[in-house]
């Protein structure tokens, strides 16, 4: 009997991630020690970025072949930011800083924690790509009135924003952003942002984008907040 291709792919992804983990660990150590010439350090930085991107791509391949069920649970977004901060900084270039801001008394989000983690990594990596000259990536979370598309369902939603000060998008690019098979990168597939949109909409949330050419881009993830649904 032939092996189930989904199980085979899952096994390959698992082994692939196991191989990547020590590679990232060693590269992180070299980067932290500042070992090597400036040119070598730039190569280490690029290798770390590629390793993080490879981990995300492997997870996406697995999800496409064998989608796992969505498992929403109460998630403390501020706590999530704290746990992911070091990994997010490692994925950025040395000339890009990370600023994290969480509103006080923010209620828990009712989301699939793993999906939100992956979405956040995707968006931060995209922000890095949009800032070749460096700058600051801001990740923030606030409680706000929902956008019009969700106003009938929620009283308030958590707005998780990833803001860069990079190259921005033209109006035409902005209209296409987040659509499958569209990418601004020469070797891109468009799966990154399209996957984020799909994940968040599957959780009952949404994604919105604002951008100004030459000034930067803001991507907002609208997440359901606990105790914020309208009564039926």
C-alpha positions in Angstrom: 0.0 0.0 0.0 1.4 3.4 -1.0 2.2 5.8 1.8 -0.2 8.7 2.5 1.4 11.7 0.8 0.1 14.0 3.5 1.8 11.9 6.2 5.0 11.8 4.1 5.0 15.6 3.7 4.3 16.0 7.5 7.4 13.8 8.2 9.6 15.8 5.8 8.5 19.1 7.3 9.2 17.8 10.8 12.7 16.7 9.8 13.3 19.9 7.9 12.5 22.0 10.9 14.6 19.8 13.2 17.6 20.5 10.8 16.9 24.2 10.8 16.8 24.6 14.6 20.5 24.2 15.4 21.4 26.2 12.3 19.4 29.2 13.6 20.8 28.7 17.1 24.4 28.8 15.8 23.8 31.8 13.6 22.1 33.7 16.5 25.2 33.0 18.6 27.6 34.3 16.0 25.4 37.4 15.4 25.2 38.1 19.1 29.0 37.9 19.5 29.6 40.1 16.5 31.9 37.4 15.1 33.4 38.2 11.7 34.0 41.2 9.4 31.1 43.5 8.5 30.6 41.7 5.3 30.5 38.3 7.1 28.0 39.7 9.6 25.7 40.8 6.8 25.9 37.3 5.4 25.0 35.8 8.9 22.1 38.2 9.1 20.8 37.2 5.6 21.2 33.5 6.6 19.1 34.0 9.8 16.4 35.7 7.7 16.4 32.9 5.2 16.1 30.3 7.9 13.1 32.0 9.5 11.5 32.3 6.1 12.1 28.6 5.4 10.4 27.6 8.7 7.4 29.6 7.8 7.3 28.3 4.2 7.5 24.7 5.5 4.6 25.3 7.9 2.5 26.8 5.0 3.2 23.7 2.8 2.0 21.5 5.6 -1.1 23.5 6.1 -2.0 23.4 2.4 -1.5 19.7 2.2 -3.2 18.9 5.5 -5.1 21.9 7.0 -5.4 21.6 10.8 -8.6 22.6 12.4 -8.9 26.1 13.9 -8.7 25.9 17.7 -9.7 29.3 19.1 -8.8 30.0 22.8 -8.3 33.0 25.0 -4.9 34.5 24.2 -3.1 37.3 26.1 -1.7 39.4 23.2 0.7 41.3 25.4 2.1 38.0 26.8 2.4 36.7 23.2 4.4 39.8 22.2 6.8 39.2 25.1 7.4 35.6 24.2 8.0 36.3 20.5 10.0 39.5 20.9 13.5 37.9 20.9 12.7 35.7 17.8 11.2 38.7 15.9 14.3 40.8 16.6 16.5 37.9 15.4 14.6 37.9 12.1 15.3 41.6 11.5 18.4 43.2 10.0 20.8 45.0 12.4 19.7 48.3 10.9 16.0 47.7 11.8 14.7 48.1 15.3 11.6 46.7 16.8 9.1 48.7 18.9 6.3 46.9 20.7 3.3 48.7 22.3 0.4 47.0 24.0 -2.6 49.0 25.3 -3.3 48.7 29.1 -6.1 46.5 30.3 -6.3 44.8 26.8 -8.8 41.9 27.0 -7.7 38.5 25.7 -8.3 37.7 22.1 -10.3 34.7 21.2 -8.1 33.2 18.4 -5.9 30.3 17.4 -2.6 31.2 19.1 -0.4 29.3 16.6 -2.1 30.9 13.6 -1.7 34.4 15.1 2.0 33.7 15.8 2.6 32.7 12.2 0.7 35.7 10.9 2.8 38.0 13.0 6.0 36.5 11.8 4.9 36.8 8.1 4.0 40.5 8.6 7.3 41.3 10.4 9.3 39.6 7.7 7.4 41.5 5.0 8.1 44.7 6.8 11.8 43.9 6.8 11.7 43.4 3.1 10.1 46.8 2.6 12.8 48.6 4.6 16.1 48.1 2.7 17.5 51.3 4.3 16.5 50.3 7.8 14.2 52.0 10.3 11.7 50.9 12.9 9.0 48.2 12.8 6.3 48.9 15.2 4.0 46.1 16.5 1.0 47.3 18.5 -2.2 46.1 20.0 -5.2 48.2 20.9 -8.9 47.7 21.6 -11.1 49.6 19.1 -14.5 49.8 17.4 -14.6 47.1 14.6 -14.3 47.9 10.9 -17.6 48.1 9.1 -17.4 44.6 7.8 -17.5 43.3 11.4 -19.6 45.9 13.1 -22.7 43.7 13.1 -20.9 40.9 15.0 -18.6 42.6 17.6 -18.8 45.6 19.9 -15.0 45.9 20.1 -12.1 44.1 18.4 -8.3 43.9 19.1 -6.4 45.8 16.4 -3.0 44.1 16.0 -0.9 46.4 13.8 2.5 45.9 12.1 3.8 49.3 10.9 6.9 49.9 8.8 8.5 53.1 7.5 9.7 51.5 4.2 9.0 51.9 0.5 5.2 51.8 0.7 2.9 50.7 -2.1 1.3 52.5 -5.0 -2.5 52.6 -5.2 -2.4 49.8 -7.9 -0.2 47.6 -5.7 -2.3 48.3 -2.7 -5.4 47.1 -4.5 -3.7 43.8 -5.4 -2.0 43.2 -2.0 -3.1 40.1 -0.2 -4.5 38.4 -3.3 -3.2 34.9 -4.1 -0.4 34.7 -6.7 0.4 38.4 -6.4 3.8 39.5 -5.1 5.9 42.7 -5.2 9.0 40.5 -4.9 10.8 39.1 -8.0 10.9 35.6 -6.6 7.7 35.8 -4.5 4.5 33.9 -4.7 2.2 36.2 -2.9 1.4 33.4 -0.5 2.7 35.3 2.6 0.1 38.1 2.9 -2.6 35.9 1.2 -2.1 33.2 3.8 -2.3 35.8 6.7 -5.6 37.0 5.3 -6.9 33.5 5.0 -5.8 32.6 8.6 -7.3 35.6 10.2 -10.6 35.5 8.3 -10.9 31.8 9.4 -10.7 33.0 13.0 -13.6 35.4 12.5 -11.3 38.4 12.1 -10.1 40.5 9.2 -7.1 42.2 7.6 -6.8 45.8 6.3 -3.9 47.6 4.7 -3.0 51.3 4.4 0.1 52.4 2.6 1.8 55.5 1.2 4.4 55.2 -1.5 7.8 56.2 0.0 6.5 56.5 3.5 5.5 53.0 4.7 2.8 50.5 5.2 0.5 49.6 8.1 -1.2 46.2 8.2 -3.9 45.7 10.7 -5.2 42.3 12.0 -8.6 42.6 13.5 -9.0 39.9 16.1 -12.2 39.0 18.1 -11.9 40.1 21.7 -13.3 38.1 24.6 -16.8 39.2 25.8 -17.2 41.5 22.7 -19.8 39.6 20.7 -23.3 41.0 20.4 -26.0 38.8 22.0 -28.1 36.9 19.5 
